[in-house]
């Protein structure tokens, strides 16, 4: 990526559109620090202060990721086929310490139902659960970590 500049205000959503291989996924991964930038800045406002998240530690980055999300155009390519819906949707809750045990299961149930999936699908795998509509499943996974 070279020379990419954009500004997203709090509460706004940015959709990146372009030809295959133009850098849409790379941009998202750079912002989330799933891959490390080689130069430049990624500025993010946290508690009223601008922070260059390209320069903070991976441990510090965890708190920022809770407020960010990426939804891929092809959701099935971003879902692990070896994980059940319970595993996929609960992962952000577990990583960020938001729920465990019975509360975790209850929140996953609510998230699945919010996108029209039955709670009984929790122990199914993505390919057997959503009748070809992976985009429905791609949405609840990051929801508990509400983006700003």
C-alpha positions in Angstrom: 0.0 0.0 0.0 1.3 3.4 -0.8 -0.3 6.9 -0.3 -3.6 5.8 1.3 -5.4 8.5 3.3 -8.9 8.6 4.7 -10.7 9.9 7.8 -13.6 8.0 9.5 -15.6 9.9 12.1 -17.0 8.2 15.2 -20.1 6.2 14.2 -19.3 6.2 10.5 -18.7 3.1 8.4 -16.2 2.8 5.6 -16.7 0.4 2.7 -13.6 -0.3 0.6 -14.4 -1.2 -3.0 -12.0 -2.1 -5.8 -10.7 -4.7 -8.1 -9.2 -8.0 -6.9 -5.7 -7.5 -5.5 -6.0 -3.7 -5.1 -5.4 -3.8 -1.3 -8.8 -3.7 0.3 -8.0 -6.7 2.7 -4.5 -5.5 3.2 -5.8 -2.1 4.3 -8.2 -3.6 6.8 -5.5 -5.9 8.2 -3.1 -3.0 8.5 -5.6 -0.9 10.5 -6.3 -3.9 12.8 -2.6 -4.7 12.9 -3.2 -8.2 11.8 -0.2 -7.4 9.6 2.5 -4.9 10.6 2.9 -1.7 8.6 6.4 -1.0 7.3 6.0 2.7 7.5 3.3 5.5 7.9 0.7 6.2 10.6 -2.6 4.7 11.6 -4.2 7.4 13.8 -7.1 6.4 16.0 -9.0 8.6 18.5 -9.2 6.9 21.9 -10.6 8.8 24.9 -10.3 12.1 23.0 -6.6 11.6 22.2 -5.1 10.7 18.8 -2.9 7.5 19.0 -0.7 6.2 16.3 -1.7 2.5 16.6 1.1 1.6 14.2 3.6 2.3 17.0 1.9 0.8 20.1 2.6 -2.7 21.4 0.6 -5.7 20.4 -0.6 -5.9 24.0 -1.8 -2.3 23.9 -3.5 -3.0 20.6 -5.9 -5.5 22.1 -7.9 -2.7 23.7 -8.2 -0.9 20.4 -9.4 -4.0 18.5 -12.4 -4.2 20.7 -13.7 -1.1 19.0 -12.9 -2.1 15.4 -14.2 -4.7 13.1 -13.7 -6.0 9.5 -16.4 -7.8 7.6 -15.2 -9.6 4.5 -17.1 -9.6 1.3 -16.9 -13.5 1.2 -17.8 -14.4 4.8 -17.2 -18.1 4.3 -13.5 -17.5 3.5 -13.2 -15.8 6.9 -14.9 -18.5 8.9 -13.0 -21.4 10.3 -14.8 -24.6 9.1 -13.5 -26.5 12.1 -15.2 -24.2 14.6 -18.9 -24.4 15.6 -21.1 -21.3 15.6 -20.7 -21.2 19.3 -16.9 -21.1 19.0 -17.0 -18.4 16.2 -19.5 -16.0 17.8 -18.1 -16.4 21.3 -14.5 -15.9 20.4 -14.5 -12.0 20.7 -16.4 -12.3 24.0 -13.7 -14.7 25.4 -10.7 -12.8 24.0 -11.9 -9.5 25.6 -13.1 -11.1 28.8 -16.7 -10.0 28.3 -18.4 -13.3 29.3 -17.8 -16.9 30.3 -19.8 -19.9 31.3 -23.6 -19.6 31.2 -23.5 -15.9 30.4 -21.3 -16.6 27.3 -23.8 -19.2 26.0 -26.7 -16.8 26.7 -25.0 -13.9 24.8 -24.2 -16.2 21.8 -27.8 -17.3 21.7 -29.0 -13.7 21.7 -26.5 -12.7 18.9 -27.5 -15.6 16.7 -31.2 -14.9 17.2 -30.6 -11.2 16.4 -29.5 -12.2 12.9 -32.3 -14.7 12.4 -30.4 -17.9 13.3 -31.9 -20.4 15.7 -30.1 -21.0 19.0 -30.2 -24.7 18.3 -27.6 -24.0 15.5 -24.9 -23.2 18.1 -23.2 -26.6 17.9 -23.3 -26.7 14.1 -20.5 -25.8 11.8 -20.8 -22.8 9.4 -21.3 -24.9 6.2 -24.2 -26.8 7.9 -25.9 -23.9 9.6 -26.8 -21.0 7.5 -28.1 -22.4 4.2 -25.5 -20.6 2.1 -25.9 -17.2 3.8 -22.5 -16.8 5.6 -22.9 -13.1 5.7 -25.6 -13.6 8.4 -23.0 -15.4 10.5 -20.2 -13.0 9.8 -22.1 -10.2 11.5 -22.7 -11.4 15.1 -19.1 -12.5 15.7 -17.7 -9.0 16.2 -20.9 -7.4 17.6 -20.0 -7.8 21.3 -17.0 -5.6 20.8 -19.1 -2.7 19.4 -17.1 -0.5 17.1 -16.9 3.2 17.7 
